Amino acid sequence: MALTDIKVRSAKPEDKAYKLTDGDGMFLLVHPNGSKYWRLRYRFGGKEKTLALGVYPEVTLADARQKRDEARKLIVVGTDPNEYKRAVKAELEDEAKTFESVARAWHAENRKWSALHSERILKGLVEHIFPSIGKTYIADLKTKDLLVPIKNVERSGRLEVAMRLKQRTTAIMTYAVQNGLIDYNPAQDMARAIISGKVTHRPALSLDLLPELLKRIDSYKGRELTKWAIKLSLMLFVRSSELRFSRWSEIDFDRAMWTIPAERESIPGVKFSERGSKMHTPHLVPLSRQCIGLFNKVQEVSGRCDLIFIGDHSSRKPMSEGTVNKALQNMGYDTKTEICGHGFRTMACSALIESGLWSRDGVERQMSHQERNGVRAAYIHKAEHLDERRLMVQWWADYLDANRDTYISPFDFAKVIKPTT
């Protein structure tokens, strides 16, 4: 009699293994330990053979019968079900060894990336690398094969993208070596095969031109919110996206502290609005008295909104990306050769260093720079230097005020005016 679900489920183990037959050669083998295995007995090439169909309850009675019927169809057309099963397994194992499969495994195991950075890395591989070598077995890839898609990107003029792809391809091939898929990493021989992109430094004014810059900012005839954004950008020297996507919930007026989160809630329809601190960790920004005064003015305009610097046409969207640079252009500056919004960071850093008042670690932490020395970073990564940085931002705001009429060097100002809270 054919088996039923109840009969299979209620089958009890005995001292010896026994079989419960279902029909057409299929049976359930019940072991003394209680485990139950589906088996199919068949003849092929004049010999009696057995095919494993799975383990109950992972494979149900209905599933086992379907597998039995598929196996019997193979026998009819002259194919041994066991040989077919081995061939399929080998094919799946080979597929798992393609460059794309290995790359995706490498990508999945890197947990330290932010969601946004992880998405960008995979997007770059999908767009530029996988179409060319994704389906190739990783053991068959030579240096010249790895270079083909990267060279295509290089020839398009996107040198920085090409360099990043080279680095990631090298990391993927290293991962393959470490997991025993290949014995040698051919990506190592790509060194110096790709032209490195030249680092373009953002233009910044020399400090002796500060008085003129401050006059032009004060005389700016555009939107008042834009003027405040420029002043705060100069005083806080944070990155553009950190300022543009800032929310009122990040400002603590009582503590005079702005906490830039690692990531923010994305704004529908606004590209990259989920960006927080570039270092992907919360960044604390102490606020000077001048900054608090400006934020109070901004609050009168956008205080009822989530965003601090709302756009011209919608309070649900931030100030546009080019607002600060466009305003600088309207003031008469060439933002490609003289000064741009990002150049405020260079100016502030220069003044802080030239003053001789501040530690290197304090300045670097205020700039939210990544410590490049791995050993040193392990010791200082938790140090915030907040007491020093509170004095630092207040000194910088006072220094800007001191340069409204005539220029005074950071060194001379440091001698005359001592840091105060």
C-alpha positions in Angstrom: 0.0 0.0 0.0 1.1 3.5 -0.7 2.4 5.6 2.2 0.5 8.4 3.8 1.7 11.5 5.6 0.4 10.1 8.9 2.1 6.8 8.4 5.4 8.5 7.6 5.2 10.9 10.5 4.2 8.2 13.0 6.8 5.6 12.0 8.8 4.7 15.1 12.4 3.6 15.3 13.2 -0.1 16.0 16.3 -2.1 17.0 17.2 -2.4 13.4 16.7 -0.2 10.3 13.5 -1.1 8.3 11.8 0.1 5.1 8.3 1.4 4.4 7.6 1.0 0.7 5.6 3.5 -1.3 5.6 2.2 -4.8 7.6 2.3 -8.1 10.8 1.5 -6.1 10.6 4.3 -3.6 10.7 3.6 0.1 11.3 5.3 3.5 14.3 3.9 5.4 13.8 4.3 9.2 17.0 4.1 11.3 17.2 3.1 14.9 18.2 6.6 15.9 14.9 7.9 14.5 16.2 9.5 11.3 14.2 8.8 8.1 15.6 8.7 4.6 13.9 8.6 1.3 15.4 6.1 -1.2 14.7 5.0 -4.8 15.7 1.5 -5.9 16.0 1.2 -9.7 17.9 -0.8 -12.4 20.2 0.8 -14.9 22.6 -0.9 -17.3 21.6 -4.3 -15.9 22.5 -3.4 -12.4 20.4 -2.6 -9.3 21.1 0.9 -7.9 19.9 3.2 -5.1 19.2 7.0 -5.3 19.0 9.2 -2.2 15.9 11.4 -2.4 16.4 13.4 0.8 15.7 13.3 4.5 12.3 13.5 6.1 10.7 15.9 7.2 12.8 18.4 5.2 11.7 16.4 2.1 8.0 15.6 2.5 6.2 12.6 1.0 5.0 14.7 -1.9 8.5 16.1 -2.5 10.0 12.6 -2.5 7.4 11.3 -5.0 8.1 14.2 -7.3 11.9 13.4 -7.2 11.1 9.8 -7.8 9.0 10.6 -10.9 11.8 12.9 -12.3 14.4 10.1 -11.8 12.2 7.6 -13.6 11.9 10.0 -16.6 15.7 10.2 -16.7 15.9 6.4 -16.8 13.5 6.2 -19.7 15.7 8.5 -21.8 18.8 6.5 -20.9 20.3 8.7 -18.2 21.4 7.3 -14.8 19.8 9.5 -12.1 22.9 9.2 -9.9 25.2 10.3 -12.6 22.9 13.2 -13.4 22.8 14.2 -9.8 26.6 14.2 -9.6 26.8 16.3 -12.8 24.4 18.9 -11.5 26.3 19.1 -8.2 29.6 19.6 -10.1 28.1 22.3 -12.2 26.8 24.1 -9.2 30.2 23.9 -7.5 31.8 25.3 -10.6 29.3 28.1 -10.8 30.2 29.0 -7.2 33.8 29.5 -8.4 33.1 32.2 -11.0 34.5 35.7 -10.4 31.0 37.1 -9.8 30.1 34.4 -7.2 33.4 34.9 -5.4 33.1 38.7 -5.6 29.6 38.6 -4.1 30.8 36.3 -1.3 33.7 38.7 -0.6 31.2 41.6 -0.6 28.8 39.9 1.7 31.5 39.1 4.3 32.6 42.8 4.6 30.4 43.9 7.5 32.5 47.1 8.4 31.1 49.1 5.5 28.1 51.4 5.8 25.0 50.4 3.8 25.6 53.3 1.4 29.3 52.4 0.8 28.5 48.7 0.5 25.9 49.5 -2.2 28.3 51.7 -4.1 31.0 49.0 -4.2 28.6 46.4 -5.5 27.1 48.8 -8.0 30.6 49.5 -9.4 31.3 45.8 -9.8 28.0 45.1 -11.4 28.3 48.0 -13.9 32.0 47.7 -14.8 33.4 44.3 -13.9 30.8 41.5 -14.0 29.7 42.0 -17.7 33.3 41.3 -18.8 34.6 38.6 -16.5 31.8 37.8 -14.0 31.0 34.4 -15.5 34.6 33.3 -15.9 35.9 30.7 -13.5 38.2 32.5 -11.1 40.9 30.0 -11.5 41.0 30.7 -15.3 41.6 34.5 -14.9 44.9 35.9 -15.8 46.3 39.4 -15.2 45.4 40.5 -18.7 41.8 39.3 -18.2 41.4 41.3 -15.0 42.7 44.4 -16.7 40.3 44.4 -19.6 37.2 46.0 -17.8 39.4 48.3 -15.7 41.3 49.6 -18.7 37.9 50.3 -20.4 37.0 52.6 -17.5 40.5 54.2 -17.6 40.2 55.0 -21.3 36.9 56.8 -20.6 38.8 59.2 -18.4 37.4 58.1 -15.1 40.8 57.5 -13.5 39.7 57.5 -9.9 37.0 55.0 -10.7 39.5 52.7 -12.5 41.9 52.9 -9.5 39.1 51.9 -7.1 38.0 49.0 -9.3 41.7 47.8 -9.4 41.9 47.9 -5.6 38.6 46.0 -5.3 39.5 43.4 -7.9 42.8 42.8 -6.1 40.9 42.4 -2.8 38.5 39.9 -4.4 41.4 37.8 -5.8 43.1 37.9 -2.4 39.9 36.6 -0.9 40.0 33.7 -3.4 43.5 32.8 -2.4 42.7 32.9 1.3 39.7 30.6 0.7 41.7 28.0 -1.3 40.1 28.8 -4.7 43.3 29.8 -6.4 47.0 29.5 -5.4 48.3 32.7 -6.8 46.8 36.2 -7.1 47.2 37.5 -10.6 45.9 40.9 -9.6 49.2 41.6 -7.9 50.7 42.1 -11.3 48.3 45.0 -12.1 50.6 47.3 -10.2 51.3 50.5 -12.1 49.1 49.3 -15.0 46.5 51.9 -14.3 47.1 55.7 -14.4 46.4 57.1 -11.0 44.1 60.1 -10.9 45.8 63.3 -9.9 44.4 64.7 -6.6 42.7 68.0 -7.3 43.0 70.3 -4.3 40.0 72.6 -3.8 40.8 76.3 -4.2 41.2 78.3 -1.0 42.1 82.0 -0.4 45.2 82.9 1.4 44.4 84.1 4.9 45.5 87.7 4.2 42.4 88.0 1.9 40.0 87.2 4.8 38.9 90.8 5.3 37.8 91.2 1.7 36.0 87.8 1.8 34.1 88.8 5.0 33.1 92.1 3.5 31.7 90.4 0.4 29.8 87.9 2.5 28.3 90.7 4.6 27.3 92.6 1.5 25.7 89.6 -0.3 22.3 90.6 -1.6 20.9 87.1 -2.1 18.8 84.9 0.1 19.4 85.5 3.8 19.4 81.8 4.5 22.2 81.4 2.0 24.3 84.0 3.7 23.9 82.3 7.0 24.9 79.0 5.5 28.1 80.5 4.1 29.0 82.1 7.4 28.3 78.8 9.3 30.2 76.9 6.7 33.2 79.2 7.2 33.0 79.1 11.0 32.4 75.4 11.4 34.4 74.2 8.3 32.3 71.0 8.0 31.8 69.3 4.7 29.0 70.5 2.3 26.7 67.4 2.7 27.1 67.5 6.4 25.8 71.1 6.5 23.1 70.7 3.7 21.5 67.6 5.1 21.6 68.8 8.8 18.5 68.4 10.9 17.4 70.5 13.9 17.3 67.3 16.0 21.1 67.2 15.8 21.6 70.6 17.5 21.9 70.8 21.3 21.7 74.5 22.1 22.1 73.9 25.9 25.4 72.1 25.3 26.4 74.2 22.3 27.0 71.0 20.4 26.1 69.7 16.9 26.2 65.9 16.6 26.5 64.9 12.9 25.3 61.2 12.8 27.0 58.4 10.9 23.9 58.2 8.7 20.7 60.2 8.3 17.2 59.2 7.3 17.0 59.6 3.5 14.8 62.3 2.0 12.6 60.9 -0.9 13.9 62.3 -4.2 17.1 63.8 -2.8 20.2 62.0 -3.9 22.7 61.1 -1.1 20.5 62.7 1.6 21.3 59.7 3.9 24.9 60.9 4.2 26.0 61.9 7.7 29.6 62.2 8.8 32.0 61.2 6.1 34.0 59.0 8.5 30.7 57.0 9.1 30.9 57.6 12.8 29.1 60.3 14.8 31.1 63.6 14.6 30.8 66.1 17.5 31.0 69.8 16.4 31.3 72.3 19.3 29.5 75.6 18.6 31.0 79.0 19.2 28.9 81.9 20.6 28.8 83.3 17.0 27.5 80.0 15.7 24.8 79.8 18.3 23.7 83.3 17.3 23.5 82.4 13.6 21.6 79.1 14.3 19.1 81.2 16.3 18.5 83.4 13.2 18.1 80.3 11.0 15.7 78.8 13.5 13.3 81.8 12.9 13.1 80.7 9.3 13.2 76.9 9.4 12.7 76.0 13.0 9.4 74.3 12.4 11.0 72.0 9.7 13.1 68.9 10.1 15.8 70.3 7.9 17.9 73.3 9.0 18.8 74.6 5.5 15.6 74.2 3.6 15.4 74.7 -0.2 14.0 77.6 -2.1 10.9 75.8 -3.3 10.2 73.1 -0.6 10.8 72.9 3.1 11.0 69.2 2.8 14.1 69.4 0.6 17.5 70.8 1.5 19.4 73.7 0.0 20.7 72.7 -3.4 24.3 71.4 -3.7 25.7 74.4 -5.6 24.1 77.1 -3.5 27.2 78.2 -1.6 29.5 78.1 -4.6 26.9 80.0 -6.7 26.7 82.7 -4.0 30.6 83.0 -4.0 30.5 83.4 -7.8 27.9 86.2 -7.4 30.3 87.8 -5.0 32.9 87.9 -7.8 35.0 84.8 -6.9 36.1 82.1 -9.4 35.1 78.9 -7.6 37.5 76.8 -9.7 40.7 78.9 -9.0 40.1 81.2 -6.1 37.7 79.9 -3.4 34.9 77.4 -3.1 32.9 76.2 -0.1 35.2 73.3 0.6 38.1 75.7 0.6 36.9 77.1 3.9 38.2 73.9 5.5 41.7 74.5 4.1 41.6 78.1 5.4 40.5 77.1 8.9 43.0 74.3 9.1 45.8 76.6 8.0 45.0 79.3 10.6 44.7 76.7 13.4 48.0 75.2 12.6 49.8 78.6 12.1 48.5 79.8 15.4 50.7 77.3 17.2 47.9 76.9 19.9 46.4 73.6 19.1 47.5 70.0 19.1 47.7 68.0 15.9 45.2 65.5 17.2 42.7 68.3 18.2 42.8 69.9 14.8 42.5 66.6 13.0 39.6 65.6 15.1 37.8 68.9 14.5 38.4 68.5 10.8 36.9 64.9 11.1 40.0 63.4 9.3 40.7 59.7 9.4 44.0 58.8 11.1 46.0 57.1 8.4 48.5 55.4 10.8 46.7 52.2 11.8 48.6 51.6 15.0 48.2 55.2 16.1 44.5 55.1 15.2 43.9 52.2 17.5 45.0 54.3 20.5 43.3 57.6 19.6 40.1 56.6 17.8 38.0 57.3 20.9 39.6 60.6 21.9 37.4 63.5 21.2 39.6 66.3 22.5 36.4 68.2 23.2 37.7 70.6 25.8 40.4 71.8 23.5 38.1 71.9 20.5 35.6 74.1 22.3 38.3 76.6 22.8 39.5 76.1 19.2 36.2 76.9 17.5 35.6 79.9 19.7 39.2 81.1 18.9 38.5 80.6 15.2 35.2 82.6 15.3 36.9 85.4 17.3 39.8 85.4 14.8 37.3 85.8 11.9 35.8 88.8 13.7 39.2 90.3 14.3 39.9 90.2 10.5 36.8 92.2 9.4 38.6 95.5 9.0 42.3 94.6 8.6 44.3 91.4 8.4 46.0 89.9 11.4 48.0 86.7 11.1 47.0 83.6 13.2 50.3 83.7 15.0 50.0 87.4 15.9 46.4 87.0 17.0 47.4 84.0 19.2 49.8 86.2 21.0 47.3 89.0 21.6 44.1 87.1 22.3 44.3 84.0 24.5 41.7 81.2 23.9 38.6 81.6 26.1 35.3 79.7 26.4 
